[in-house]
């Protein structure tokens, strides 16, 4: 069983977790839960079509002709996208493409340069 830390104020061993803080039942002291070194984070790892890990600021290339929603134009294969920003949601990548403007892309349709 995982043991919670003792209260830093009164050294009580009966502390409990409440949301993002630890609470001492004896002195009512609250302190922030600090992540343990080496522990996994909740950060989602986003990979391109080839399995390479993407990060903010990377440059990618589109691997398939993509229809642009709300427009009759098409984003052609081989289009280079610089300085991507990773976001949460259905579309993983936020970017600006020359000639198209701001756009959201799915990571499965790009490859890292």
MOCORWO-V845464 format. One record per pair of residues at least 24 apart in sequence whose C-alpha atoms are under 10 Angstrom apart, sorted by the first residue. I is the first residue (numbers start at 1). GAP is how many residues later the second one is. If there is no record, write none. Layout:
# MOCORWO-V845464
i:I gap:GAP
i:I gap:GAP
This chain:
# MOCORWO-V845464
i:5 gap:28
i:7 gap:24
i:43 gap:45
i:44 gap:42
i:44 gap:43
i:44 gap:44
i:45 gap:41
i:46 gap:40
i:46 gap:41
i:46 gap:42
i:46 gap:46
i:46 gap:47
i:46 gap:60
i:46 gap:61
i:46 gap:62
i:47 gap:45
i:47 gap:60
i:47 gap:61
i:47 gap:63
i:47 gap:64
i:47 gap:65
i:48 gap:58
i:48 gap:59
i:48 gap:60
i:48 gap:61
i:48 gap:62
i:48 gap:63
i:48 gap:64
i:49 gap:57
i:49 gap:58
i:49 gap:59
i:49 gap:60
i:49 gap:61
i:49 gap:62
i:49 gap:63
i:50 gap:57
i:50 gap:58
i:50 gap:59
i:50 gap:60
i:50 gap:61
i:50 gap:62
i:51 gap:56
i:51 gap:57
i:51 gap:60
i:51 gap:61
i:52 gap:59
i:52 gap:60
i:53 gap:58
i:53 gap:59
i:54 gap:30
i:54 gap:31
i:54 gap:32
i:54 gap:39
i:54 gap:53
i:54 gap:57
i:54 gap:58
i:55 gap:28
i:55 gap:29
i:55 gap:30
i:55 gap:31
i:55 gap:38
i:55 gap:57
i:56 gap:27
i:56 gap:28
i:56 gap:29
i:56 gap:30
i:56 gap:31
i:56 gap:37
i:56 gap:38
i:57 gap:25
i:57 gap:26
i:57 gap:27
i:57 gap:28
i:57 gap:29
i:57 gap:38
i:58 gap:24
i:58 gap:25
i:58 gap:26
i:58 gap:27
i:58 gap:28
i:58 gap:54
i:58 gap:55
i:59 gap:24
i:59 gap:25
i:59 gap:26
i:59 gap:36
i:59 gap:51
i:59 gap:52
i:59 gap:53
i:59 gap:54
i:60 gap:24
i:60 gap:47
i:60 gap:49
i:60 gap:50
i:60 gap:51
i:60 gap:52
i:60 gap:53
i:61 gap:48
i:61 gap:49
i:61 gap:50
i:61 gap:51
i:61 gap:52
i:62 gap:43
i:62 gap:44
i:62 gap:45
i:62 gap:46
i:62 gap:47
i:62 gap:48
i:62 gap:49
i:62 gap:50
i:63 gap:45
i:63 gap:46
i:63 gap:47
i:63 gap:48
i:64 gap:44
i:64 gap:45
i:64 gap:46
i:65 gap:44
i:66 gap:39
i:66 gap:43
i:68 gap:32
i:68 gap:35
i:73 gap:27
i:74 gap:26
i:75 gap:24
i:75 gap:25
i:77 gap:32
i:77 gap:33
i:78 gap:32
i:78 gap:33
i:79 gap:31
i:80 gap:30
i:80 gap:31
i:80 gap:32
i:80 gap:33
i:81 gap:29
i:81 gap:31
i:81 gap:32
i:82 gap:31
